[in-house]
């Protein structure tokens, strides 16, 4: 008799959990916040709609890597973001090769300064946003001024922008989010 009760308990437990979670979901009872330290973009948008090149080579997501990106409009503001991207990439330890770093730009006047800045940060790719559409989409889908702040943002391996981190975000919190994502 004890074995039958134990068997019945084992079989009914998953059903009870699914039933309870369905009831809570239908009643609208759910967590109100997320544990992310970054801010999600208002809408997901794919990078295949933009003309982004580096020496006539398009931005590709076939390697399955996450992208840490910064859109450079101000070299001084972007310097901190590019530095933090490198430090975060190194801090990922065994997951270091699951992410790549990219600096986007569209203003040809800052390209020489960006080139000299990126000499200090090897393995950071410089990509030109040919028509400036990426900056407009980033600005429209974020709650901060991307033109002024130059924050770090994250792109998933499928080429969709996921979230961004305001400049005042503690790098340890960014690392915590990246470890969960990657």
Rosetta constraint file for C-alpha pairs under 8 A:
AtomPair CA 1 CA 5 HARMONIC 6.50 0.50
AtomPair CA 2 CA 6 HARMONIC 6.18 0.50
AtomPair CA 3 CA 7 HARMONIC 5.98 0.50
AtomPair CA 4 CA 8 HARMONIC 6.03 0.50
AtomPair CA 5 CA 9 HARMONIC 6.11 0.50
AtomPair CA 6 CA 10 HARMONIC 6.18 0.50
AtomPair CA 7 CA 11 HARMONIC 6.16 0.50
AtomPair CA 8 CA 12 HARMONIC 6.02 0.50
AtomPair CA 9 CA 13 HARMONIC 5.98 0.50
AtomPair CA 10 CA 14 HARMONIC 7.74 0.50
AtomPair CA 11 CA 15 HARMONIC 7.48 0.50
AtomPair CA 12 CA 16 HARMONIC 6.12 0.50
AtomPair CA 13 CA 17 HARMONIC 6.27 0.50
AtomPair CA 14 CA 18 HARMONIC 6.20 0.50
AtomPair CA 15 CA 19 HARMONIC 6.03 0.50
AtomPair CA 16 CA 20 HARMONIC 5.99 0.50
AtomPair CA 17 CA 21 HARMONIC 6.10 0.50
AtomPair CA 18 CA 22 HARMONIC 6.05 0.50
AtomPair CA 19 CA 23 HARMONIC 6.26 0.50
AtomPair CA 20 CA 24 HARMONIC 6.25 0.50
AtomPair CA 21 CA 25 HARMONIC 6.04 0.50
AtomPair CA 22 CA 26 HARMONIC 6.09 0.50
AtomPair CA 23 CA 27 HARMONIC 6.17 0.50
AtomPair CA 24 CA 28 HARMONIC 6.27 0.50
AtomPair CA 24 CA 29 HARMONIC 5.14 0.50
AtomPair CA 24 CA 30 HARMONIC 7.15 0.50
AtomPair CA 25 CA 29 HARMONIC 5.83 0.50
AtomPair CA 25 CA 30 HARMONIC 6.72 0.50
AtomPair CA 36 CA 177 HARMONIC 6.17 0.50
AtomPair CA 37 CA 165 HARMONIC 7.45 0.50
AtomPair CA 37 CA 169 HARMONIC 7.66 0.50
AtomPair CA 37 CA 173 HARMONIC 6.09 0.50
AtomPair CA 37 CA 174 HARMONIC 6.56 0.50
AtomPair CA 37 CA 177 HARMONIC 6.66 0.50
AtomPair CA 38 CA 163 HARMONIC 6.07 0.50
AtomPair CA 38 CA 164 HARMONIC 5.53 0.50
AtomPair CA 38 CA 165 HARMONIC 4.67 0.50
AtomPair CA 38 CA 166 HARMONIC 7.33 0.50
AtomPair CA 38 CA 169 HARMONIC 7.92 0.50
AtomPair CA 38 CA 174 HARMONIC 7.07 0.50
AtomPair CA 38 CA 177 HARMONIC 7.56 0.50
AtomPair CA 39 CA 163 HARMONIC 5.35 0.50
AtomPair CA 39 CA 164 HARMONIC 5.44 0.50
AtomPair CA 39 CA 165 HARMONIC 6.21 0.50
AtomPair CA 39 CA 166 HARMONIC 7.87 0.50
AtomPair CA 40 CA 142 HARMONIC 7.87 0.50
AtomPair CA 40 CA 162 HARMONIC 6.00 0.50
AtomPair CA 40 CA 163 HARMONIC 4.14 0.50
AtomPair CA 40 CA 164 HARMONIC 6.46 0.50
AtomPair CA 41 CA 141 HARMONIC 5.26 0.50
AtomPair CA 41 CA 142 HARMONIC 5.43 0.50
AtomPair CA 41 CA 161 HARMONIC 7.35 0.50
AtomPair CA 41 CA 162 HARMONIC 6.19 0.50
AtomPair CA 41 CA 163 HARMONIC 5.35 0.50
AtomPair CA 41 CA 164 HARMONIC 7.12 0.50
AtomPair CA 42 CA 141 HARMONIC 4.85 0.50
AtomPair CA 42 CA 142 HARMONIC 6.35 0.50
AtomPair CA 43 CA 141 HARMONIC 6.14 0.50
AtomPair CA 44 CA 160 HARMONIC 6.21 0.50
AtomPair CA 44 CA 161 HARMONIC 5.90 0.50
AtomPair CA 44 CA 162 HARMONIC 6.47 0.50
AtomPair CA 45 CA 160 HARMONIC 5.43 0.50
AtomPair CA 45 CA 161 HARMONIC 5.82 0.50
AtomPair CA 46 CA 159 HARMONIC 5.44 0.50
AtomPair CA 46 CA 160 HARMONIC 4.34 0.50
AtomPair CA 46 CA 161 HARMONIC 6.53 0.50
AtomPair CA 47 CA 159 HARMONIC 5.37 0.50
AtomPair CA 47 CA 160 HARMONIC 6.18 0.50
AtomPair CA 47 CA 161 HARMONIC 7.51 0.50
AtomPair CA 48 CA 159 HARMONIC 7.09 0.50
AtomPair CA 50 CA 129 HARMONIC 7.41 0.50
AtomPair CA 50 CA 133 HARMONIC 6.69 0.50
AtomPair CA 50 CA 134 HARMONIC 6.47 0.50
AtomPair CA 51 CA 58 HARMONIC 7.54 0.50
AtomPair CA 51 CA 129 HARMONIC 6.10 0.50
AtomPair CA 51 CA 130 HARMONIC 5.58 0.50
AtomPair CA 51 CA 131 HARMONIC 6.91 0.50
AtomPair CA 52 CA 58 HARMONIC 5.78 0.50
AtomPair CA 52 CA 59 HARMONIC 6.02 0.50
AtomPair CA 52 CA 127 HARMONIC 6.20 0.50
AtomPair CA 52 CA 128 HARMONIC 5.47 0.50
AtomPair CA 52 CA 129 HARMONIC 4.61 0.50
AtomPair CA 52 CA 130 HARMONIC 5.89 0.50
AtomPair CA 53 CA 57 HARMONIC 5.19 0.50
AtomPair CA 53 CA 58 HARMONIC 4.55 0.50
AtomPair CA 53 CA 59 HARMONIC 6.24 0.50
AtomPair CA 53 CA 127 HARMONIC 5.44 0.50
AtomPair CA 53 CA 128 HARMONIC 5.36 0.50
AtomPair CA 53 CA 129 HARMONIC 6.80 0.50
AtomPair CA 53 CA 130 HARMONIC 7.20 0.50
AtomPair CA 54 CA 58 HARMONIC 6.50 0.50
AtomPair CA 54 CA 59 HARMONIC 7.74 0.50
AtomPair CA 54 CA 126 HARMONIC 6.70 0.50
AtomPair CA 54 CA 127 HARMONIC 4.97 0.50
AtomPair CA 54 CA 128 HARMONIC 6.25 0.50
AtomPair CA 59 CA 127 HARMONIC 7.72 0.50
AtomPair CA 61 CA 65 HARMONIC 6.99 0.50
AtomPair CA 61 CA 157 HARMONIC 5.88 0.50
AtomPair CA 61 CA 158 HARMONIC 6.03 0.50
AtomPair CA 61 CA 159 HARMONIC 5.96 0.50
AtomPair CA 62 CA 157 HARMONIC 7.77 0.50
AtomPair CA 62 CA 158 HARMONIC 7.91 0.50
AtomPair CA 63 CA 157 HARMONIC 7.68 0.50
AtomPair CA 64 CA 98 HARMONIC 7.55 0.50
AtomPair CA 64 CA 157 HARMONIC 4.77 0.50
AtomPair CA 64 CA 158 HARMONIC 7.25 0.50
AtomPair CA 65 CA 97 HARMONIC 7.66 0.50
AtomPair CA 65 CA 98 HARMONIC 4.92 0.50
AtomPair CA 65 CA 99 HARMONIC 5.03 0.50
AtomPair CA 65 CA 100 HARMONIC 6.59 0.50
AtomPair CA 65 CA 156 HARMONIC 7.38 0.50
AtomPair CA 65 CA 157 HARMONIC 5.02 0.50
AtomPair CA 66 CA 98 HARMONIC 6.19 0.50
AtomPair CA 66 CA 99 HARMONIC 4.55 0.50
AtomPair CA 66 CA 100 HARMONIC 6.36 0.50
AtomPair CA 66 CA 154 HARMONIC 7.18 0.50
AtomPair CA 66 CA 155 HARMONIC 5.87 0.50
AtomPair CA 66 CA 156 HARMONIC 4.92 0.50
AtomPair CA 66 CA 157 HARMONIC 4.88 0.50
AtomPair CA 66 CA 182 HARMONIC 7.34 0.50
AtomPair CA 67 CA 99 HARMONIC 5.53 0.50
AtomPair CA 67 CA 100 HARMONIC 5.01 0.50
AtomPair CA 67 CA 101 HARMONIC 5.81 0.50
AtomPair CA 67 CA 102 HARMONIC 6.85 0.50
AtomPair CA 67 CA 154 HARMONIC 5.69 0.50
AtomPair CA 67 CA 155 HARMONIC 4.95 0.50
AtomPair CA 67 CA 156 HARMONIC 6.53 0.50
AtomPair CA 67 CA 157 HARMONIC 7.34 0.50
AtomPair CA 68 CA 85 HARMONIC 6.62 0.50
AtomPair CA 68 CA 99 HARMONIC 6.94 0.50
AtomPair CA 68 CA 100 HARMONIC 6.14 0.50
AtomPair CA 68 CA 101 HARMONIC 4.87 0.50
AtomPair CA 68 CA 102 HARMONIC 6.23 0.50
AtomPair CA 68 CA 152 HARMONIC 6.58 0.50
AtomPair CA 68 CA 153 HARMONIC 5.90 0.50
AtomPair CA 68 CA 154 HARMONIC 4.94 0.50
AtomPair CA 68 CA 155 HARMONIC 6.62 0.50
AtomPair CA 69 CA 85 HARMONIC 7.91 0.50
AtomPair CA 69 CA 101 HARMONIC 5.87 0.50
AtomPair CA 69 CA 102 HARMONIC 4.75 0.50
AtomPair CA 69 CA 103 HARMONIC 5.71 0.50
AtomPair CA 69 CA 104 HARMONIC 7.18 0.50
AtomPair CA 69 CA 152 HARMONIC 5.58 0.50
AtomPair CA 69 CA 153 HARMONIC 5.22 0.50
AtomPair CA 69 CA 154 HARMONIC 6.19 0.50
AtomPair CA 69 CA 155 HARMONIC 7.47 0.50
AtomPair CA 70 CA 78 HARMONIC 7.18 0.50
AtomPair CA 70 CA 81 HARMONIC 6.87 0.50
AtomPair CA 70 CA 82 HARMONIC 7.16 0.50
AtomPair CA 70 CA 102 HARMONIC 6.64 0.50
AtomPair CA 70 CA 103 HARMONIC 5.10 0.50
AtomPair CA 70 CA 104 HARMONIC 6.14 0.50
AtomPair CA 70 CA 150 HARMONIC 6.11 0.50
AtomPair CA 70 CA 151 HARMONIC 5.95 0.50
AtomPair CA 70 CA 152 HARMONIC 4.90 0.50
AtomPair CA 70 CA 153 HARMONIC 6.19 0.50
AtomPair CA 71 CA 78 HARMONIC 7.76 0.50
AtomPair CA 71 CA 103 HARMONIC 5.92 0.50
AtomPair CA 71 CA 104 HARMONIC 4.60 0.50
AtomPair CA 71 CA 105 HARMONIC 5.71 0.50
AtomPair CA 71 CA 135 HARMONIC 7.18 0.50
AtomPair CA 71 CA 146 HARMONIC 7.59 0.50
AtomPair CA 71 CA 150 HARMONIC 5.78 0.50
AtomPair CA 71 CA 151 HARMONIC 7.46 0.50
AtomPair CA 71 CA 152 HARMONIC 7.97 0.50
AtomPair CA 72 CA 78 HARMONIC 5.68 0.50
AtomPair CA 72 CA 103 HARMONIC 6.54 0.50
AtomPair CA 72 CA 104 HARMONIC 5.94 0.50
AtomPair CA 72 CA 105 HARMONIC 5.19 0.50
AtomPair CA 72 CA 150 HARMONIC 5.96 0.50
AtomPair CA 73 CA 78 HARMONIC 7.48 0.50
AtomPair CA 73 CA 105 HARMONIC 6.72 0.50
AtomPair CA 73 CA 106 HARMONIC 7.97 0.50
AtomPair CA 73 CA 107 HARMONIC 7.28 0.50
AtomPair CA 73 CA 110 HARMONIC 7.74 0.50
AtomPair CA 73 CA 147 HARMONIC 5.87 0.50
AtomPair CA 73 CA 148 HARMONIC 7.20 0.50
AtomPair CA 73 CA 150 HARMONIC 6.81 0.50
AtomPair CA 74 CA 78 HARMONIC 6.00 0.50
AtomPair CA 74 CA 147 HARMONIC 7.65 0.50
AtomPair CA 74 CA 148 HARMONIC 6.97 0.50
AtomPair CA 74 CA 150 HARMONIC 7.18 0.50
AtomPair CA 75 CA 79 HARMONIC 5.90 0.50
AtomPair CA 75 CA 110 HARMONIC 7.46 0.50
AtomPair CA 75 CA 113 HARMONIC 7.28 0.50
AtomPair CA 75 CA 114 HARMONIC 6.93 0.50
AtomPair CA 76 CA 80 HARMONIC 7.39 0.50
AtomPair CA 77 CA 81 HARMONIC 7.10 0.50
AtomPair CA 77 CA 148 HARMONIC 7.69 0.50
AtomPair CA 77 CA 149 HARMONIC 6.44 0.50
AtomPair CA 77 CA 150 HARMONIC 6.12 0.50
AtomPair CA 78 CA 82 HARMONIC 6.01 0.50
AtomPair CA 78 CA 149 HARMONIC 7.88 0.50
AtomPair CA 78 CA 150 HARMONIC 5.47 0.50
AtomPair CA 78 CA 151 HARMONIC 7.47 0.50
AtomPair CA 79 CA 83 HARMONIC 6.11 0.50
AtomPair CA 79 CA 117 HARMONIC 7.52 0.50
AtomPair CA 80 CA 84 HARMONIC 6.11 0.50
AtomPair CA 81 CA 85 HARMONIC 6.10 0.50
AtomPair CA 81 CA 150 HARMONIC 7.11 0.50
AtomPair CA 81 CA 151 HARMONIC 6.21 0.50
AtomPair CA 81 CA 152 HARMONIC 5.95 0.50
AtomPair CA 81 CA 167 HARMONIC 7.39 0.50
AtomPair CA 82 CA 86 HARMONIC 6.44 0.50
AtomPair CA 82 CA 103 HARMONIC 7.68 0.50
AtomPair CA 82 CA 121 HARMONIC 7.80 0.50
AtomPair CA 82 CA 152 HARMONIC 7.99 0.50
AtomPair CA 83 CA 87 HARMONIC 6.35 0.50
AtomPair CA 83 CA 121 HARMONIC 7.59 0.50
AtomPair CA 84 CA 88 HARMONIC 5.91 0.50
AtomPair CA 84 CA 171 HARMONIC 7.01 0.50
AtomPair CA 85 CA 89 HARMONIC 6.05 0.50
AtomPair CA 85 CA 101 HARMONIC 6.76 0.50
AtomPair CA 85 CA 152 HARMONIC 7.37 0.50
AtomPair CA 86 CA 90 HARMONIC 6.21 0.50
AtomPair CA 86 CA 101 HARMONIC 7.51 0.50
AtomPair CA 86 CA 121 HARMONIC 7.14 0.50
AtomPair CA 87 CA 91 HARMONIC 6.07 0.50
AtomPair CA 88 CA 92 HARMONIC 6.31 0.50
AtomPair CA 88 CA 171 HARMONIC 7.35 0.50
AtomPair CA 88 CA 174 HARMONIC 7.86 0.50
AtomPair CA 88 CA 175 HARMONIC 6.08 0.50
AtomPair CA 89 CA 93 HARMONIC 7.79 0.50
AtomPair CA 89 CA 96 HARMONIC 5.63 0.50
AtomPair CA 89 CA 99 HARMONIC 6.97 0.50
AtomPair CA 89 CA 100 HARMONIC 7.73 0.50
AtomPair CA 90 CA 96 HARMONIC 6.16 0.50
AtomPair CA 91 CA 96 HARMONIC 7.58 0.50
AtomPair CA 91 CA 175 HARMONIC 7.56 0.50
AtomPair CA 92 CA 96 HARMONIC 5.11 0.50
AtomPair CA 92 CA 175 HARMONIC 7.47 0.50
AtomPair CA 92 CA 179 HARMONIC 7.06 0.50
AtomPair CA 95 CA 99 HARMONIC 7.46 0.50
AtomPair CA 95 CA 182 HARMONIC 7.30 0.50
AtomPair CA 98 CA 182 HARMONIC 7.00 0.50
AtomPair CA 99 CA 182 HARMONIC 7.99 0.50
AtomPair CA 100 CA 123 HARMONIC 7.79 0.50
AtomPair CA 100 CA 124 HARMONIC 7.34 0.50
AtomPair CA 101 CA 123 HARMONIC 7.06 0.50
AtomPair CA 101 CA 124 HARMONIC 4.91 0.50
AtomPair CA 101 CA 125 HARMONIC 6.30 0.50
AtomPair CA 102 CA 124 HARMONIC 5.42 0.50
AtomPair CA 102 CA 125 HARMONIC 4.70 0.50
AtomPair CA 102 CA 126 HARMONIC 5.93 0.50
AtomPair CA 102 CA 127 HARMONIC 7.02 0.50
AtomPair CA 103 CA 124 HARMONIC 6.89 0.50
AtomPair CA 103 CA 125 HARMONIC 6.09 0.50
AtomPair CA 103 CA 126 HARMONIC 4.90 0.50
AtomPair CA 103 CA 127 HARMONIC 6.18 0.50
AtomPair CA 104 CA 126 HARMONIC 6.03 0.50
AtomPair CA 104 CA 127 HARMONIC 4.89 0.50
AtomPair CA 104 CA 128 HARMONIC 5.73 0.50
AtomPair CA 104 CA 129 HARMONIC 6.46 0.50
AtomPair CA 105 CA 111 HARMONIC 7.80 0.50
AtomPair CA 105 CA 126 HARMONIC 7.68 0.50
AtomPair CA 105 CA 127 HARMONIC 6.49 0.50
AtomPair CA 105 CA 128 HARMONIC 5.11 0.50
AtomPair CA 105 CA 129 HARMONIC 5.78 0.50
AtomPair CA 106 CA 128 HARMONIC 5.49 0.50
AtomPair CA 106 CA 129 HARMONIC 4.94 0.50
AtomPair CA 106 CA 130 HARMONIC 6.31 0.50
AtomPair CA 106 CA 131 HARMONIC 7.27 0.50
AtomPair CA 106 CA 132 HARMONIC 5.71 0.50
AtomPair CA 107 CA 111 HARMONIC 7.04 0.50
AtomPair CA 110 CA 114 HARMONIC 6.04 0.50
AtomPair CA 111 CA 115 HARMONIC 6.02 0.50
AtomPair CA 112 CA 116 HARMONIC 6.41 0.50
AtomPair CA 113 CA 117 HARMONIC 6.15 0.50
AtomPair CA 114 CA 118 HARMONIC 6.04 0.50
AtomPair CA 115 CA 119 HARMONIC 6.45 0.50
AtomPair CA 116 CA 120 HARMONIC 7.46 0.50
AtomPair CA 117 CA 121 HARMONIC 7.29 0.50
AtomPair CA 118 CA 122 HARMONIC 6.60 0.50
AtomPair CA 118 CA 124 HARMONIC 6.77 0.50
AtomPair CA 129 CA 133 HARMONIC 7.23 0.50
AtomPair CA 129 CA 134 HARMONIC 6.64 0.50
AtomPair CA 132 CA 136 HARMONIC 6.83 0.50
AtomPair CA 133 CA 137 HARMONIC 6.25 0.50
AtomPair CA 134 CA 138 HARMONIC 6.04 0.50
AtomPair CA 135 CA 139 HARMONIC 6.01 0.50
AtomPair CA 135 CA 146 HARMONIC 7.42 0.50
AtomPair CA 135 CA 147 HARMONIC 7.74 0.50
AtomPair CA 136 CA 140 HARMONIC 6.09 0.50
AtomPair CA 137 CA 141 HARMONIC 6.15 0.50
AtomPair CA 138 CA 142 HARMONIC 6.13 0.50
AtomPair CA 138 CA 146 HARMONIC 6.99 0.50
AtomPair CA 139 CA 143 HARMONIC 7.70 0.50
AtomPair CA 139 CA 144 HARMONIC 7.39 0.50
AtomPair CA 139 CA 145 HARMONIC 6.35 0.50
AtomPair CA 139 CA 146 HARMONIC 5.61 0.50
AtomPair CA 139 CA 147 HARMONIC 7.67 0.50
AtomPair CA 142 CA 146 HARMONIC 7.74 0.50
AtomPair CA 144 CA 149 HARMONIC 7.48 0.50
AtomPair CA 144 CA 166 HARMONIC 7.69 0.50
AtomPair CA 145 CA 149 HARMONIC 6.06 0.50
AtomPair CA 146 CA 150 HARMONIC 5.35 0.50
AtomPair CA 146 CA 151 HARMONIC 6.84 0.50
AtomPair CA 149 CA 166 HARMONIC 7.59 0.50
AtomPair CA 149 CA 167 HARMONIC 6.72 0.50
AtomPair CA 150 CA 167 HARMONIC 7.63 0.50
AtomPair CA 151 CA 164 HARMONIC 6.70 0.50
AtomPair CA 151 CA 165 HARMONIC 5.94 0.50
AtomPair CA 151 CA 166 HARMONIC 5.51 0.50
AtomPair CA 151 CA 167 HARMONIC 5.47 0.50
AtomPair CA 152 CA 164 HARMONIC 5.73 0.50
AtomPair CA 152 CA 165 HARMONIC 5.55 0.50
AtomPair CA 152 CA 166 HARMONIC 7.32 0.50
AtomPair CA 152 CA 167 HARMONIC 7.60 0.50
AtomPair CA 153 CA 161 HARMONIC 7.54 0.50
AtomPair CA 153 CA 162 HARMONIC 7.56 0.50
AtomPair CA 153 CA 163 HARMONIC 5.69 0.50
AtomPair CA 153 CA 164 HARMONIC 3.91 0.50
AtomPair CA 153 CA 165 HARMONIC 6.14 0.50
AtomPair CA 154 CA 161 HARMONIC 6.06 0.50
AtomPair CA 154 CA 162 HARMONIC 5.68 0.50
AtomPair CA 154 CA 163 HARMONIC 5.49 0.50
AtomPair CA 154 CA 164 HARMONIC 6.11 0.50
AtomPair CA 155 CA 159 HARMONIC 5.94 0.50
AtomPair CA 155 CA 160 HARMONIC 5.42 0.50
AtomPair CA 155 CA 161 HARMONIC 4.31 0.50
AtomPair CA 155 CA 162 HARMONIC 5.58 0.50
AtomPair CA 155 CA 163 HARMONIC 7.56 0.50
AtomPair CA 156 CA 160 HARMONIC 5.48 0.50
AtomPair CA 156 CA 161 HARMONIC 6.43 0.50
AtomPair CA 156 CA 162 HARMONIC 6.58 0.50
AtomPair CA 165 CA 169 HARMONIC 6.26 0.50
AtomPair CA 165 CA 174 HARMONIC 7.28 0.50
AtomPair CA 169 CA 173 HARMONIC 7.07 0.50
AtomPair CA 169 CA 174 HARMONIC 7.16 0.50
AtomPair CA 170 CA 174 HARMONIC 6.62 0.50
AtomPair CA 171 CA 175 HARMONIC 6.11 0.50
AtomPair CA 172 CA 176 HARMONIC 6.23 0.50
AtomPair CA 173 CA 177 HARMONIC 6.42 0.50
AtomPair CA 174 CA 178 HARMONIC 6.22 0.50
AtomPair CA 175 CA 179 HARMONIC 6.12 0.50
AtomPair CA 176 CA 180 HARMONIC 6.54 0.50
AtomPair CA 177 CA 181 HARMONIC 6.24 0.50
AtomPair CA 178 CA 182 HARMONIC 5.81 0.50
